[in-house]
Amino acid sequence: MKQKLTIDQLLQAGLPPADAEQWIRLINDNLIKYRSAEKAWDSISKYLLENGCSFDVHHAVFQSLFPNWHEKPDTAPAWQPDAASINNANITDLMTELGVNTVGEFHHWSRQYYPEFWKKIIERLGIAFKNPYKKLCDLSGGITSPKWLSGAEINIADSCFNASANAVALIYEDPEHNIQRMTYGQLDKLSNQIANSLIACGYKQNDAVAIAMPMNCIAVAVYLGIIKMGGVVISIADSFSSQEIDVRLKIAKAKGIFTQDFTPWGNKQIPLYQKIVDANSPRAIVYPMAGEKPVLLRNNDIAYNDFLVANESFNSIACDPMAACNILFSSGTTADPKAIPWNHSTPIKAASDAFFHQNIQGGDVLCWPTNLGWMMGPWLIFAAFINRAAIALYSGAPKGRDFGEFVAKAGVTMLGVVPTLVAGWKQSRCMENLDWNNIKVFSSTGECSNPEDMFYLMWLANYKPVIEYCGGTEIGGAYITSTIVENNYPSLCTTPAMGLDFAIINDDGLPVELGEVAIIPPSIGLSVSLLNADHDKVYYSGMPTFNGIPLRRHGDQVCRYPNKTYSILGRVDDTMNLGGIKVSAAEIERAITDIPLIRETAAIAVRPSDHGPSQLVIYAATSTTPDKASTIKEMQKRINQQLNPLFKIHDLVFMDELPKTASNKIMRRVLRKEYTSKHHH
């Protein structure tokens, strides 16, 4: 039931008494005027924006209209689509053509008639073929290993250049913070030069070449150049330690690596080439950050300027649609990362998701601080370019106001985030009073989001929807997300991704409203092989069937609400998402072995009581309790050096013995339960 707002609530939110008097009347009149809280909020929020009210006032009003929104997040939409957003949406266009009225019906159609769905989206996106496919989906090898676009020849890089040569492809800042632009024509030529240069260096089709550099214009051109010449990109995050880089180069059998001498981060220059040398990499092609000659190189290595040949024309190499074009890594529950090949059909999934869910259209400007080492880097290239949009690339750390000013100057229309980033903005309030009016939509991925933070994010751009985007490297995009034609509830998803479906099951494999996600194959984008593990065993072994179809393991825990919206509750297995990066418990435990007085450790991720991003908690078995602060410091140092400085330890708990199964496996689930009950207030 709607509550009337009290003057005290407005005074607490920081309004001066005279303003509070005026506002209380206006708001309560609106509450009486509109039957539903949703309609009242739609109207009042516009008034509040017009009058420049602080976030605290918005929050107080929202809270009074939806007093139970934390217990029932599915009852409190912070954004509702108007007729114009619905009419101009990509999804509406196709729904109208098919004569379906709801997103639910459209999703059902996209699954039931999936060959027809993918055929339509391939036409809409203008996917370029060198030879047409004979069959969209060949299931002769079984439903778990489909061959997509069989009989075709394709190079997916061609589909990234459908926009006019004069259209803007990349927007970035020069060292003096002036906005620069690169057109599709310029990017096409530069990536052609890189493809020609690779061939001149002796690289050939199917060779695997790594990229470990910040996501700048050169990195994007290199990515497309490797694919154009029929090569396979190995994605490596530049934040990794040399050990982690070494592991990935070996798994993927790298023949070469593109890198940079230094990487800018805040006001610092972090040595990157040195890490590559320490990783015993194959031949490195080194781009100088400052545009001069790079640092002193090893004998076989080559400076980028010496590598680049002049020829700007290149015909891309024809490939089988199922041939690898990118190898990405994702943490499984084991200590070694899983090497997941993306083939030439996978980017169609990324572009399709962006088309239907983030509603990307020609001329849009996408900004998503990420790296080519994580799936969102390649995703961004295909989501933007296949949909004829531009990417805005920011070179620094996206934590402060400088980043917000770049978003405004670059005219960003879709801003992607990881929840940890937004929590930081909310705390520092560094993004307030910026002109973010060009933003049409936000998107959030990588970890569970906190409803309060997402509500704040929406407010920063005068209430724009946040498309929650939850999936994985092995999906080529999302399995669950939202659209811009439905109500938007902070931190909830509204629909399975188009063309793909999932079941929510309990430990007995039965359907439930709160349980583990299992993907229902087939779909373009779903991986069909792993370089260093048995794909079938990892994803299908021991899984139940659904209407006779084998279910595919995913590992997220999800809750479905009565109005058919969904909340993501984190992982059910021993992997965790920290700061938007997936890591296994085993990898963290391996980094912190052999610390004096500690026999063994268990790493777990715990969701805070206010929801939001997971926190890393370490349990340590010890007979003599060491000093907690110095132990945390030592563990943190090792995690920073061996894995990633973005993984922060939240707490350390000492105990005599870690709980174990009969077969001597640590029961991390028990530890998660124990920590949540004791330490959450």
KAWO-V415197 format. One line per field, one symbol per residue. ss: DSSP state (H for helix, E for strand, C for the rest). A space follows every 50 residues. Layout:
BEGIN
ss->???
END
This chain:
BEGIN
ss->CCCCCCHHHHHHCCCCHHHHHHHHHHHHHHHHHCCCHHHHHHHHHHHHHH CCCCHHHHHHHHHHHCCCCCCCHHHCCCECCCHHHHHCCHHHHHHHHHCC CCHHHHHHHHHHCHHHHHHHHHHHHCCCEEECCCEEEECCCCCCCCEEEE CCEECHHHHHHCCCCCCEEEEEECCCCCEEEEEHHHHHHHHHHHHHHHHH CCCCCCCEEEEECCCCHHHHHHHHHHHHCCCEEEECCCCCCHHHHHHHHH HCCCCEEEEECEEEECCEEEECHHHHHHCCCCCEEEECCCCCCCCCCCCC CEEHHHHCCCCCCCCCCCECCCCEEEEEEEECCCCCEEEEEEECCHHHHH HHHHHHCCCCCCCCEEEECCCCCCHHHHHHHHHHHCCCCEEEECCCCCCC HHHHHHHHHCCCCEEEECHHHHHHHHHHCCCCCCCCCCCCEEEECCCCCC HHHHHHHHHHCCCCEEEECEEEHHHCEEEEECCCCCCECCCCECEECCCC EEEEECCCCCECCEEEEEEECCCCCCCCCECCCCHHHHHCCCCCEECCEE EEEEEEEEEECCCCCEEEEEECCCEEEECCEEEEHHHHHHHCCCCCCCCE EEEEEEECCCCCCEEEEEEEECCCCCCHHHHHHHHHHHHHHHCCCCCCEE EEEEECCCCECCCCCECHHHHHHHHHHHHCC
END
